Amino acid sequence: MEKPRIALYDFTDCEGCEVKFVSLREKVLWVEKKCLIVNWRLGQDYTEPGPYDLALIEGNPLTHDEIGRLKQIRENSKIVVALGSCASLGGISAIMPVQDRTAWYVKIYGKEYQPRGVDALPLHSYVKVDYSIHGCPVDENEILRTIEEVVAGKFPRYHDYSVCFECKIAGNPCRIIEKKPCLGPITQGGCKAVCVSGGSPCYGCFGLREAADIPGLIKILKNFADDQEIKRSLTMFHNRTEEIVELVNQIDKGHL
């Protein structure tokens, strides 16, 4: 049986999610034993062209050249996985609305600067994405789990529990009970509640869980948080998530 051919690509990003892959340490040797990593700029001096059985892609395609390269990768890959919140949700790069970018280009680079970037959008805005490993950065074990599933001939599945479940395991007091904003109830688990354990709120970087009751959470948050704080929490990582954007518009209109 031939080994699966794996490619790791990155667009505009901090490369933190790829560093998480390196953080697997000796487990990377298991990946190399079971798979052929044939294209990885960060970790290899050589590359091989597709087709690929699995392409892991980090970051936002911000330029027309990057968008074109993303489409080529999609054509040459059986399974495309968005690696990290920038690739799967838009991430930190997508916090600023595209209409605000021009003023900042002028302020930072001057009036003569000609930007090449178009907008910070998740990969699924341009191509079909088969699976997303969420997180900012991702959990390295989620990368390994995904690769193990592919090697076994299976398709990766999302966790069927929220971050709240992992908070309970970690022994964290509930932020919402303490009247502090948190997106844990609507966020897919898998992060081990690392942010809440460190004293920060959950901003949903691991993606929305299936059947998430977002209006219900907004109703609860309104008991102790103002609209601006709620919108800030919802759009930290989900400024390009259609469902979230629509609900934020409903808050602005006073319908929520």
LINKAUR-V844668 format. One record per residue. PSI is psi in whole degrees, -180 to 180 (none if undefined). OMEGA is omega in radians with two decimals (* if undefined). D_CENTER is the distance of its C-alpha to the mean C-alpha in whole Angstrom. Layout:
PSI&OMEGA&D_CENTER, PSI&OMEGA&D_CENTER
This chain:
128&-3.12&32, 145&3.10&30, 143&3.06&27, 140&3.11&24, 123&-3.06&23, 138&3.05&20, 140&3.04&18, 122&-3.13&15, 154&3.02&15, 143&3.06&13, -133&3.14&13, 116&-3.04&13, -177&3.09&11, -6&-3.11&13, 14&3.13&12, -33&-3.13&12, -34&3.06&10, -36&3.06&13, -34&3.08&15, -34&3.07&13, -42&3.09&15, -32&-3.12&18, -11&3.05&18, -19&3.08&19, -118&-3.05&22, -21&3.12&25, -20&3.04&23, -33&3.11&22, -36&3.07&25, -42&3.12&25, -45&-3.13&22, -28&3.12&25, -37&-3.07&27, -20&-3.05&26, 168&3.00&24, 109&3.06&25, 104&-2.94&22, -8&3.13&24, 106&3.14&21, 96&-3.06&19, -39&-3.06&20, -26&-3.02&19, -1&-3.08&21, 155&3.06&24, -10&-3.09&27, 159&3.07&27, 154&3.04&25, 145&3.14&26, 166&3.09&26, -180&0.21&24, 156&3.11&24, 145&3.02&22, -33&-3.11&21, 127&3.04&17, 121&3.06&15, 123&-3.02&12, 125&3.14&10, 148&2.97&9, 176&3.12&9, 135&2.95&10, 104&-3.00&13, -19&-3.11&15, 165&3.11&19, -35&3.10&21, -42&-3.14&22, -38&3.11&18, -41&3.10&17, -40&3.13&21, -38&3.09&19, -44&-3.14&16, -35&3.08&19, -42&3.11&21, -42&3.13&19, -42&-3.13&18, -28&-3.05&22, 9&-3.03&22, 136&3.07&20, -45&-3.13&20, 128&3.07&17, 127&-3.14&14, 127&3.03&10, 124&-3.05&7, 102&3.10&6, 166&-3.02&4, -33&3.11&2, -45&-3.12&5, -36&-3.02&5, -31&-3.04&4, -18&-2.98&5, -40&2.99&7, -157&-3.09&6, -38&-3.11&10, -25&-3.06&11, 1&-3.12&11, -42&-3.12&13, 124&3.08&16, 146&-3.07&18, -32&-3.11&19, -17&3.13&23, -9&-3.02&23, -37&-3.07&22, -45&-3.13&25, -38&-3.13&27, -34&3.03&25, -47&-3.13&25, -44&-3.09&29, -39&-3.06&29, -44&-3.00&27, -13&-3.12&29, 165&-3.04&32, -23&-3.08&33, -10&-3.07&33, 133&3.11&30, 100&-3.09&28, 147&3.08&25, -20&-3.10&23, 146&3.14&20, -57&3.08&19, 159&3.13&16, 100&-3.11&12, 151&3.08&11, 162&-3.09&8, -37&-3.05&10, -7&3.04&11, -19&-3.06&13, -32&-3.09&15, 167&3.04&15, 128&3.06&15, 127&-3.06&12, -31&-3.09&13, 152&3.13&11, 130&2.96&7, 100&-3.05&7, 170&3.04&4, 151&3.13&5, 82&0.00&7, 178&3.08&8, 162&2.97&8, 128&-3.05&11, -30&3.13&13, -25&3.06&15, -36&3.05&12, -48&-3.11&12, -43&3.14&16, -42&3.14&16, -45&-3.14&15, -40&3.11&17, -41&3.14&20, -44&-3.13&19, -43&3.12&20, -36&-3.13&23, 1&3.14&24, 17&3.13&24, 169&3.07&22, 132&-3.11&19, 148&3.12&16, 149&3.12&16, 156&3.07&13, 143&-3.10&15, 30&3.09&17, 163&-3.09&17, 175&3.09&16, -28&3.13&15, -39&3.13&19, -42&-3.13&20, -29&3.04&19, -41&3.11&20, -44&3.12&24, -39&-3.12&24, -11&-3.14&23, 22&-3.12&26, 140&2.97&24, 147&-3.09&26, 123&3.14&24, -38&-3.10&23, -40&3.06&24, -34&3.10&27, 8&3.12&28, 48&3.06&27, 135&-3.12&24, 142&3.13&21, 138&3.11&18, 13&-3.12&15, -42&-3.08&16, -25&-3.09&18, 3&-3.05&15, 136&3.12&12, 137&3.10&12, 173&-3.13&13, -14&-3.09&12, -8&-3.08&12, 23&3.09&16, 39&-3.02&16, -37&-3.11&16, -47&-3.14&15, -38&3.10&18, -28&3.12&20, 4&3.09&20, 5&-3.14&21, 159&3.05&18, 163&2.98&17, 126&3.11&14, 7&3.03&12, 27&-3.09&9, -15&3.11&6, 11&3.05&6, 160&-3.14&7, 137&3.06&11, 160&3.13&13, 140&3.12&16, 33&3.12&19, 131&3.13&17, 78&-3.08&20, -45&3.09&19, -37&3.12&22, -42&3.11&24, -42&3.12&21, -41&3.14&22, -40&3.12&26, -44&-3.11&26, -32&-3.12&24, -14&3.10&27, -20&-3.09&29, -1&3.14&28, 147&3.11&26, 171&-3.05&27, -39&-3.11&25, -41&3.14&23, -39&3.11&22, -46&-3.14&20, -37&3.12&19, -43&3.12&18, -44&-3.07&16, -32&-3.01&14, 4&3.11&13, -44&3.12&12, -10&-3.02&8, 33&-3.14&10, -8&3.10&12, 12&3.09&11, 115&-2.99&11, -44&-3.11&15, -43&3.13&16, -45&-3.14&15, -42&3.13&17, -41&3.14&20, -36&3.07&20, -40&3.07&20, -38&3.11&23, -35&3.07&25, -44&3.12&25, -34&-3.12&26, -4&-3.14&29, 16&-3.13&30, -8&3.11&29, none&*&27
